[in-house]
Structure formats: structure tokens, C-alpha cells
Amino acid sequence: MDITSMDFESFPLGIRKSKTYVGCEIGINHNGILENALKLIDIAVIAGCSCVKFQKRNPEICVPDHHKNTMRDTPWGKISYLDYRYKVEFGKSEYDVIDKYCGEKNIDWTASVWDIDSLEFILSYNVPFIKIPSAMLTNKELILNACRTGKDVWISTGMSSEEEIDAGVELLRKNAKRFLVMHCNSSYPAHVDELNLKYIQTLKEKYKCRVGYSGHEFELITSISAVVLGAETIERHITLDRTQWGSDQLASIEPHGLMTLMNGINKVERALGDGKKHLYE
């Protein structure tokens, strides 16, 4: 899909703002191009989403030594994996633009932080919460440092055992001012038979905390169903075009899909009502 030729007037503008906090994971789907990131922000705004989210890493720290010199075919030619990670990593100049742009568009933005350097970097901006990605749920030092910021801390649970989730939640309960736990299946894309959406209810009952859902599946109805099951926030990856190069593109949803998702969430919220008996004409 060529975003430059898209008819934005055909999108359902004026979608009701949902009660559910819907975050659009841009992540690295911008492929290191700031213009792509700004287009994705525009799409999230048009859809009525609450937030856009990026990923922030220090590649030197996050890329294992045995992978750094592994050669990879990329849009920039055949380069090392470490060089590739730097190619898709935004720095201060890009995030200054993103911060200003989101402020003008009245949409929240934040980032998943993969290391303490990146946490300190993101704290130079007034983000509403800090996201700890699934792969970092067992990184106690990172979680503790995030808690000490006084910011709301969100964790994803996609790669963790129940025991590891227990430990992560306990750490948050003792140290975070506020926190949220996201049910997640970290397959890209995730198979519908493995989503186990009822685990949202299990998390709410077990930990008595705010719970969200981070989805990587093809379907949209599953994320809408997560709202019915009690998810207070929904996170989905978004892309300009699922056929673009990149590891997350295929598990992301395109602009019209995001509009459909938001419309579905709004309708199901309206349909759920307030739990009281009403008589109509």
C-alpha cells in the first residue's frame, strides 16, 4: 500500500474516542525513516488511538556479541546485524521531531526500553509511561530503574513463565508507583489457537491489578474480544504496508485495518453498556 496515494478523506474521521487506551506500536516499522514514523502517527491520530509507541535500544548493549558480525541482507545492502540495528534506531534529532509532532497532534507517545541507557534517554521526554518489553521481564535491574522514575510502568508477559510473571509483578508491586501487566503471545504472527485470551481474566483475578493485551495476530476480532474480557489497554503493531521489509511488518495491521479495529472497539464498548437494566420504547 502506497501511503502517499491514500485518500485520507475515505477514512471514517470522527471516530469516537474509546474508553480503552489503545496504543499503536510503531516500533521499528519506520525502517529508520522519520517520514514513515510521522505518517504512522497521522494514521493513529485519524483512527482515534490514544498513543503511539516506539522501541529504544542501545545496539552495542542489546545485540549479543556472537550476533554483532553476522551478515544480513537489508534494504541498505548486505551489512552486519549490529549495523542493521543502528540503521533502524532513532536518536535525539528524530525523537525531538516525534515529541513535537505528537504534542501538536494531541496524541501520547512512549517507547519500550531495552536497556538502562535507553531508559535514561526516554526520560528526557515527558512520556506517560515506561514499557518493559516481553524479552526484558526478567531484567530486574531495568525494571527497578523504571520503577524509580515514578512513572507508570507497563510490562508485557509474552516470553515468560508464570513464575517469572509472579516475580515481575512482585517487583512492581513493591517498587512502582503504578503499573499495568499485559497479556501477550510473542509469536510474530501469533496463531489464533495460541492466544489464550482468557488469561486476561486470570491476570486480573490473580494480581488484582490493571491488565492489558498486546496482540501480534492477524485477526482484529481477537483484540476487540480482549476488551470484553477486561483489557484496559490494547496494543497492536501498525505498518504502512505489511509487505515492507522488516521483522515486525507481517504481524502488524495496515491503516484501514486500524480504522476497523478502532470502530470495533468503540462499538463493543457501547454495546457492553453499564450493567444496569434499562427499558426502551
PETATA-V407699 format. One record per residue. N is the residue number from 1. PHI is phi in radians with two decimals (* if undefined). D_LAST is the distance of its C-alpha to the last C-alpha in whole Angstrom. Layout:
# PETATA-V407699
n = (N & N)
phi = (PHI & PHI)
d_last = (D_LAST & D_LAST)
This chain:
# PETATA-V407699
n = (1 & 2 & 3 & 4 & 5 & 6 & 7 & 8 & 9 & 10 & 11 & 12 & 13 & 14 & 15 & 16 & 17 & 18 & 19 & 20 & 21 & 22 & 23 & 24 & 25 & 26 & 27 & 28 & 29 & 30 & 31 & 32 & 33 & 34 & 35 & 36 & 37 & 38 & 39 & 40 & 41 & 42 & 43 & 44 & 45 & 46 & 47 & 48 & 49 & 50 & 51 & 52 & 53 & 54 & 55 & 56 & 57 & 58 & 59 & 60 & 61 & 62 & 63 & 64 & 65 & 66 & 67 & 68 & 69 & 70 & 71 & 72 & 73 & 74 & 75 & 76 & 77 & 78 & 79 & 80 & 81 & 82 & 83 & 84 & 85 & 86 & 87 & 88 & 89 & 90 & 91 & 92 & 93 & 94 & 95 & 96 & 97 & 98 & 99 & 100 & 101 & 102 & 103 & 104 & 105 & 106 & 107 & 108 & 109 & 110 & 111 & 112 & 113 & 114 & 115 & 116 & 117 & 118 & 119 & 120 & 121 & 122 & 123 & 124 & 125 & 126 & 127 & 128 & 129 & 130 & 131 & 132 & 133 & 134 & 135 & 136 & 137 & 138 & 139 & 140 & 141 & 142 & 143 & 144 & 145 & 146 & 147 & 148 & 149 & 150 & 151 & 152 & 153 & 154 & 155 & 156 & 157 & 158 & 159 & 160 & 161 & 162 & 163 & 164 & 165 & 166 & 167 & 168 & 169 & 170 & 171 & 172 & 173 & 174 & 175 & 176 & 177 & 178 & 179 & 180 & 181 & 182 & 183 & 184 & 185 & 186 & 187 & 188 & 189 & 190 & 191 & 192 & 193 & 194 & 195 & 196 & 197 & 198 & 199 & 200 & 201 & 202 & 203 & 204 & 205 & 206 & 207 & 208 & 209 & 210 & 211 & 212 & 213 & 214 & 215 & 216 & 217 & 218 & 219 & 220 & 221 & 222 & 223 & 224 & 225 & 226 & 227 & 228 & 229 & 230 & 231 & 232 & 233 & 234 & 235 & 236 & 237 & 238 & 239 & 240 & 241 & 242 & 243 & 244 & 245 & 246 & 247 & 248 & 249 & 250 & 251 & 252 & 253 & 254 & 255 & 256 & 257 & 258 & 259 & 260 & 261 & 262 & 263 & 264 & 265 & 266 & 267 & 268 & 269 & 270 & 271 & 272 & 273 & 274 & 275 & 276 & 277 & 278 & 279 & 280 & 281)
phi = (* & -1.58 & -1.09 & -1.21 & -1.80 & -1.29 & -1.60 & -1.12 & -1.23 & -1.44 & -1.30 & -1.31 & -1.11 & 1.47 & -1.02 & -1.06 & -1.19 & -1.35 & -1.24 & -1.24 & -1.42 & -1.79 & -1.86 & -1.72 & -1.44 & -1.33 & 0.96 & -1.97 & -1.22 & -1.33 & 0.94 & 1.36 & -1.91 & -1.04 & -1.02 & -1.08 & -1.06 & -1.18 & -1.12 & -1.18 & -1.08 & -0.98 & -1.12 & -1.10 & -1.14 & -1.06 & -1.29 & 1.51 & -1.33 & -1.59 & -2.74 & -2.04 & -2.29 & -2.03 & -2.15 & -2.16 & -2.36 & -1.73 & -0.96 & -1.06 & -1.51 & -1.42 & -1.47 & -1.01 & -0.96 & -1.29 & -1.82 & -1.01 & -1.74 & -1.14 & -1.42 & -2.46 & -1.37 & -2.39 & -1.08 & -1.72 & 1.72 & -1.49 & -2.33 & -1.22 & -1.08 & -1.11 & -1.10 & -1.06 & -1.09 & -1.21 & -1.10 & -1.73 & -1.76 & -1.38 & -1.99 & -1.07 & -1.07 & -1.22 & -1.23 & -1.09 & -1.16 & -1.05 & -1.06 & -1.15 & -1.13 & -1.15 & -1.08 & -1.17 & -1.56 & 1.03 & -2.29 & -1.19 & -2.52 & -2.76 & -2.63 & -1.33 & -1.85 & -1.83 & -2.84 & -1.17 & -0.98 & -1.22 & -1.05 & -1.12 & -1.11 & -1.14 & -1.21 & -1.32 & -2.06 & -1.56 & -1.41 & -1.31 & -2.75 & -1.87 & -1.81 & -1.75 & -1.22 & -0.89 & -1.16 & -1.90 & -1.07 & -1.64 & -1.52 & -1.08 & -1.10 & -1.14 & -1.10 & -1.08 & -1.14 & -1.14 & -1.09 & -1.19 & -1.25 & 1.43 & -1.37 & -1.07 & -2.05 & -1.95 & -2.15 & -1.79 & -2.03 & -1.07 & -1.98 & -1.97 & -1.38 & -1.08 & -1.13 & -1.21 & -1.15 & -0.92 & -1.14 & -1.13 & -1.15 & -1.06 & -1.08 & -1.17 & -1.08 & -1.45 & -2.17 & -1.56 & -1.18 & -2.53 & -2.63 & -2.48 & -1.94 & -1.89 & -1.22 & -2.81 & -2.01 & -1.53 & -1.25 & -2.19 & -1.45 & -1.52 & -1.36 & -1.01 & -1.25 & -1.93 & -1.27 & 0.89 & -1.08 & -1.13 & -1.15 & -1.02 & -1.17 & -1.07 & -1.08 & -1.11 & -1.24 & -1.29 & -1.81 & 0.88 & -2.39 & -1.21 & -2.31 & -2.24 & -2.38 & -1.96 & -1.92 & -2.23 & -1.56 & -1.27 & -1.24 & -1.80 & -1.05 & -1.15 & -1.22 & -1.15 & -1.12 & -1.06 & -1.13 & -1.06 & -1.42 & 1.94 & -1.17 & -1.50 & -2.46 & -2.12 & -2.20 & -2.38 & -1.23 & -2.15 & -2.56 & -1.29 & -2.81 & -1.18 & -1.53 & -1.12 & -1.22 & 2.50 & -1.24 & -1.77 & -1.07 & -1.14 & -1.58 & -1.86 & -1.94 & -1.49 & -0.90 & -1.15 & -1.14 & -1.15 & -1.07 & -1.11 & -1.06 & -1.12 & -1.08 & -1.15 & -1.10 & -1.07 & -1.18 & -1.23 & -1.11 & -1.14 & -1.23 & -1.15 & 1.17 & -2.00 & 1.43 & -1.79 & -1.38 & -2.18 & -1.87 & -2.05 & -1.00)
d_last = (46 & 48 & 46 & 48 & 47 & 43 & 40 & 39 & 36 & 35 & 34 & 30 & 31 & 28 & 27 & 25 & 28 & 27 & 27 & 30 & 33 & 34 & 38 & 40 & 43 & 46 & 48 & 51 & 50 & 51 & 54 & 56 & 55 & 53 & 52 & 50 & 48 & 47 & 45 & 44 & 43 & 41 & 39 & 38 & 37 & 35 & 33 & 32 & 34 & 35 & 39 & 42 & 45 & 48 & 51 & 54 & 57 & 61 & 62 & 66 & 64 & 61 & 63 & 66 & 69 & 70 & 67 & 68 & 71 & 69 & 69 & 65 & 64 & 62 & 61 & 64 & 66 & 68 & 68 & 68 & 65 & 66 & 66 & 63 & 61 & 62 & 61 & 57 & 58 & 56 & 59 & 58 & 58 & 55 & 53 & 54 & 53 & 50 & 49 & 49 & 47 & 44 & 44 & 44 & 41 & 39 & 39 & 41 & 44 & 46 & 48 & 49 & 53 & 55 & 58 & 59 & 61 & 57 & 55 & 58 & 57 & 53 & 54 & 55 & 52 & 49 & 47 & 44 & 45 & 48 & 47 & 49 & 49 & 49 & 53 & 54 & 52 & 55 & 57 & 57 & 59 & 57 & 54 & 56 & 56 & 53 & 52 & 55 & 53 & 50 & 48 & 45 & 46 & 44 & 46 & 45 & 46 & 47 & 51 & 51 & 51 & 49 & 53 & 53 & 49 & 50 & 53 & 51 & 48 & 51 & 52 & 49 & 48 & 52 & 52 & 49 & 47 & 44 & 43 & 41 & 42 & 41 & 41 & 43 & 45 & 47 & 48 & 48 & 46 & 45 & 44 & 40 & 42 & 43 & 40 & 40 & 36 & 36 & 39 & 37 & 35 & 39 & 40 & 37 & 38 & 42 & 42 & 39 & 39 & 37 & 37 & 37 & 37 & 40 & 40 & 42 & 41 & 40 & 37 & 34 & 31 & 33 & 33 & 29 & 29 & 32 & 29 & 27 & 30 & 30 & 33 & 32 & 34 & 35 & 38 & 39 & 42 & 42 & 45 & 45 & 46 & 47 & 50 & 52 & 55 & 54 & 53 & 49 & 48 & 47 & 45 & 43 & 40 & 41 & 39 & 36 & 36 & 35 & 32 & 31 & 31 & 30 & 27 & 26 & 26 & 24 & 21 & 22 & 22 & 18 & 17 & 19 & 17 & 18 & 19 & 17 & 14 & 10 & 7 & 4 & 0)
